[in-house]
Structures are given as C-alpha cells and as structure tokens.
Amino acid sequence: MAQTADVVILTPLTDEFDAVRAAMRGGAPDTWGSRTIHRGEIAGQRVVVVPILGMGNSRATLAARDAVAVWNPSRLLLVGIAGGVPEGSDDMHLGDVLIPTVVVGYELAKVKPGRTDRRWDVFKPDHDLLLVAQQVQPADWVHTISAPRPDGTGGRVIPRVHVGPVLSGDKVLAENAAVTDLRQHWPKAVGVEMEAVGVALVAYTGGPAFLMIRAASDFADEDKNDDWRRYAAAAAAEFALAVLRRAAPPTERNRPQAARIDAPASYPGAIKLHVIKNLDDSWEPVADLFEVPPDKQRAFSRSANPARELWTWLEVRGKLPELPAILEDPDVERPDLAKRMREAGTG
C-alpha cells in the first residue's frame, strides 16, 4: 500500500522525537527501514515524524533526502533543541524558541596564516511558514508544554520566540570564544545547531517548504549541560505543531514515488548484481511501469549503468518487492530475473 505525507518532521535525537510524538497526542508508531517513525494528522495534514538517528549535517542530509524521496512532502520541518545565543536577541532565556531568518553554514573555510576566511552557506526558510511562525501566539502552545521548567516558577516562565540567523555546523559548541568568533560576522545570530544546513539543502534542491524550529537547551558556553533538554524539546515540539495548525493545508500534489514502508530494505547483494547485469535495455519499460518521472529517467540514461540507478531509486522507496511482478509483465518479458528474485526468498 502506498504511503503519502504532507509534512515530514525530522528530529536528530531520541528525546526530540519523543517530544514531538507526545505533542501530537495521537497517531501511531510505524517502521521505515531500520527506523521507528510516528504517523499522525495535524489540522488535516498527514504528518510523519522521522528520527535522523544521529547528529550532524551529513546525517541530516541523508535522512532528509530519503524522506523527501519517499513521501514527497509539501513541508519539511526540523524540530528539536539548539544552543541559544543570548547576545543576538533581547531577553533570551533557556527554553525559548529559536526560528531562523537564515540558516548559515559555517564549516567551509580557507585557513590562512593567522586567520580563517569562512565561506558561508546561507539558506532561507520558507517565507510563508516563517510568517506563520511569527504570528503564533503564546496561548497557541505554551500552556501545553508538559515538561517542567528546571528553574521552577520564579522569574519569567512563559517562553518567548526569537527570530534571527541560526548558525549550523558539525561541532558541539561549548565555548564562548567559538560563538564570539562566529558572531563577528553574524551579530544578530540567535542560535547554533548541527543539522539545519543539511535539511535546508535538501529542501532547496527537492522542493518542500522548509522551517527549523528549535528551543534553547543551553547557551553554547562552558556552562552547557543537559538540565534543560527535556523542557526545550517539549517547547519546540508544541510550537512546531502550533505552526502547522495555523498554516493553511498544503495543496495536494501528485506523489507517484510514495513508498511502502513495510517493505524489505534490500535484496541480497548477489541478486542485486545479477538483476542489474542482466536487465540491459529492459530497464526503460520497467521504469515506465513504476511511473518513474521523465526527468529521473533522463538522468538514469546519462549514467554509465542505468539499471543500477533504477535499482537504487526503487530500493530507497521500498518498491523492490514489486519488481518480480513487473519483470513478468508482457512489456518487459524477463521472467528469468523474476524467478531469481523470488528464489531469494524476499520477493
């Protein structure tokens, strides 16, 4: 059965995934390859929550790319915790929500004697989602945060929203000097984190509307600890769902690549190599029967091994179990390959 989604929410860490799942107050767990995901509905939008299974922009890129390829969502959110930069905004407290006007990658650089010239990667979030986020009211989300504030009930207990540049790299920053160096170029930065550039890049090349929603669990300094992680994760999750409730439902789009998430992850390597080697000119009718988009088929044809490209396209979408039946179709006529796949015991 094909699966579709309007929104994919990516979460780097387990406690962030759990916070979004709890904030949805409904839905059901499911599986996608080695991942446990969560499915539900928010304001008429089909939502899939997907754990990235680790930190860093490279992992985020891979997870976002695969999620977009499978579900082709209209919206792609990154939700969780981050390091706040209180110097970039007025009256920032731990637990406050951080929304980027731009996501700035700071890792690329040219190191010269005595100085480092950074080559910034800059991505903007979706304009409409950013506007919606700026219109969310405290009553829409703060009173449903279930986690207790580590500072009790003294002082300001209503979290605020800070909007500004967010710096993204592959380092856990826990030193004032490192953040100060980055702020020389981005003085209005409100946060630092490790996955937004990877997700933003996929959104930029793949089409879905992107927004990062994170809450400050520390100030990226020497006092960094885990005391605020649970509260910040819950705050970000509640705010993200408030954004989706205020946003207009996305326009329905054709999603021919939507995949079964209960399918086997792959076939044995020997079977893969046999099919790829022997598919020859039959790959094009196979691609047609699977409704591979024309631009993808053109890209396959430019490859040195189109059959390998097609196999990968099918594999990431969980469609390989359907391949034996397609190979027996009169337009393909490769029952020999179908037989070999079925003999492998997974087709």
N, C-alpha and C positions, 0 to 999 in steps of 0.2 A: 504494500500500500504506500503510495507516495505521501511524503510529508512536506508541509509548507509552513512558513512562518512569516509574519510581518515584521517582527522585531527579534533580533538576537542581542542578548546581553552577555558580554564577556566579563569574567571575573578571574583575576590572576590566582588568588589564594582561596583555600577551603573556607575560611571564616567569612570571606566576602561572598562566596557562592551561597553559603548557608544563610547569610543575612538577606540576600535578595529572595531566596526561596521562602524564607519565613515572612518577608514583607508582602509577598504575593498572596498569602493566606488562601491558598487553593492551588489547583493544578496537581500534577503527578510526576513522579520521577520516571525517567526513561533511560535508555542507553544509546550511545553513539560510539561505535568502536570500543575503545578502552575507557571512554568517559561515561560517568553518570551525569546526565543532564536533567533539567527540570522543564516541564511544559505547563503552560497555563494561558490565561487570557486576561488582558487588562484593557478595559474600555473598548471592547470589540476587536482588539488586536491580538493575534496569536503570537505568543512570546515563548522563546526558547532561551533558557539560561545555560550557558556553556562555560565550564571551567577551562582556563588556559593551561592549567597543570604546570605552573611554574612562573617565575618572574623573568622580565627582560623583554626587550622589543623584538628580538628574533623569535622567541616562543610566541609572542602575541601576534606577530605577522603570520606565522604558520597556522595558528588556531583560527584567526580571523579569516584568512584566505580559504581555509577548508569550510568554515561555517557559511561564508558567503556563497561558495561554490555549491553547497548542498541545498541551502534554504533560500538563497537569493532574497534576503530580507530588504524591506524598504528602509529600515532603520537599524543602525549598529551602535550600541551603547557600550562603553567601558565603564564599569562601576566598581568602586572599592575605596581603598584608603590611599593616602599620599602624605608626603611631608609638606606642611604648611610653611609659607614664608611670610611671617607677620609684618615685616618691613614693607611689603608690597601692597598692603591694604590696611584700612582703618579698623582697629579693634578686633583683630583676629584672635579667636580662642580655639583651643583644641576641640574637635568635634564639629567645627564649622565646615560648610560645604564649599568646594572649590570647583569653579566652572571656567574653562579656558576660552579666551577670545582668540588665542592662537596656541597651538601646541608646537613647542620649539625643541628640536633635537639638537643636543649639544656635543655629541660624541665625535663627529667628524672634525678633524683639525689638522693643521700643518704646524709641526713643532719646529721652532727655530731657536737658535742660541739665545737664551734669556727670555723667550716668550713663546706663547702658544696662540696661533691665529685660528680661531674656531670658524668652521664653515657650517652655518646654521641650516637645519632642515625645518622649514616652517609650514604648518598645515592649519587651515581654518576649519572650525567645526561647521556643521550645517547651520545656515543663517536662521531658518525657521525654528529649528529646535533650540538654538541659543536664545531667540526671542521668547519662546515659551518658557524656558528655564528662568529667565529674568522676570517673568510675570507670575511665577508660582508664589503663593502666599504662605506664611508660617502655618496658618490653620490647615493648609492642604497636607502637611507632612510631619510637623514637629511633635504633635501630640500622639502620634502612633509609633514613635521610636520606643521599642520595648526594652532596650538595654539601659541599665542605669548609668548615670554620669559618674565618672570616678571622682569628681570634685564635689559630689553631693548636691545640695540645693542652695548653696551660698553663691552670691555673685550672679553674673548673667548666665541663665540656664537655657535660654532659647537660642539655638544655633542660628547663625546668620549665613548668608551666601556671599562669597567673594568671587568676583569675575575679573580675570586678567590673564596674562600669559602664564602658561604652565610649562616648565622645563622638563624634558624627558630624556633619560639616558639609561645606561646599563649598570649604573653604580648605585648602591645604597649610600646616600649622603647622610653622614652623621657628624659633620664638622662645619662650624660657622664659616671658616675660611673658604671652603669649597663653594658654598652658596654665595658668599660675598663676591667671589670672583665672577660667577655667572651673572650676578645682579649688576655688575658694571655695565653690561650690555642690555640687560632686561630689568631695569629698576622697578618696574611695576609687576614683576612676576609674583604670583600668589601661591605657587606650589611647585614641588618637584616630585617626579614619579618615574616609572620604568617601563611602561607599556604603551603609552598613548601614541607615540610616533608610529609604532608598528601597526596599530589598528587604524590610525588615520591614513596611513599609506594605502592600506587595502581598500578603505572606503573611497579614497581619491581615485584609485585605478578601477575599482569594481562597481561603483555607483551608489551604494546605500548612503543615506544621510547619517553622519557621524556626530556623536557628542560624548565627551568624557564627563563623568560625574563622580567626584571623589570627595572624601572628607578628611580633614587633617587629623591624623593619629599621632603626630609628633611635629616638631619644628625643624627637623633635619639638622640637629645640632648635637652637642656632646651629651645632652640630657635625654636623648632618644631612648624610649623603652616601649613596652607593649601595653601599658596601662589603659590606653585609650583605643586600642584596636577594635574591640567589640562594639563600643559605642559609635565610633566613627564609621565602621562598616554598616551598622544599622541605619545611621543617619543618611549615608549616601544611598542606600537601598530605598529608603522611604522617599527621598527626594526624587530619585530616578522614576519611581512609579507615579509620583505626582506629576512629573513632566509628561509621561505617557497619557495620563488621564486628561490633561489639559490639551494635548496635541490632537489635532484632527486625525481621524483614522487615515492611514496611507491609502493611496489609490491602488486598487488591485492591479497586479501586473502578471503577465504570463510567466510561469516558472517551470519550464519544461525540464530543468535539471534537478528538481526536487527529488530527494532520495529516500529509500527505505533506510531507517536507522537500525533495524533489526537484522540487517544482512551481515554475512561474514565479512571480516575485514579484508581478506585476500585469499587467493588460492596458493597452493604450494608453488615454489619457485620453478620447479621443472615443468609444471603445467603452463605457467605463465610464459616461459621461454618457448615452449612448443607451439602454443597458440600464436604468439607474436611472430615467430619464424615462419609459420605456415599460412597465416591469414592473407598475405600477399595483397593482391588487388581487391580482395573481398572486403577490405576494411570500410570502403565507402558506402556500400549498401548497408553494412552493419551500423555505421554512423547515422545513416538516414533513418533506419528503423528505430534507433534510440533517440531520434529527434535532436541530434547534436546541432547546435546553432551553426549557420553557414560560416560565420567568421571563425569559429573554432575549427571547422573542417578545413578551411583555407590554411589556418596555422598548422594543422597536422600535416597537410600536403607539402608544406615547405620544410618539414622536418626530414632528417635522414631516415627515420623509422616511424612512419605514420601509425602503424599498428601499435607500436609501443605507446605513443601519445594517446591513442584511443583507449588502450587498456588502462592507463593511468587515469584518464578522465572518468571512465566507468568505475574504477576502483574507489576513488575518493567520494563518489556519490552512492556507493553501496549497491551498484547495479550489476555487478559481475554475476550474481546468481541467475539473472535473467538472460545471460549471454548464451547458454546452451540452446535455449528455445529459439533465439534469434538466428543462431548459426544453422538451424534446421529449416529456416524459412526458405520458401522457393526462390526468393530474390538473392539469397546468399548461397544456399546449397553446399554447406560444409558440415554434413552430419558426422564426418570423421573427427572433427575438432570437438563437436558437441559430445560425442561419445567419450573422448579422452577427459573432458572436464567432468562428466558425470561419474566416470570411473574413479576420479579423485575423491569422491565421497562427500563433496561440499556443494555440489550443484543440484 
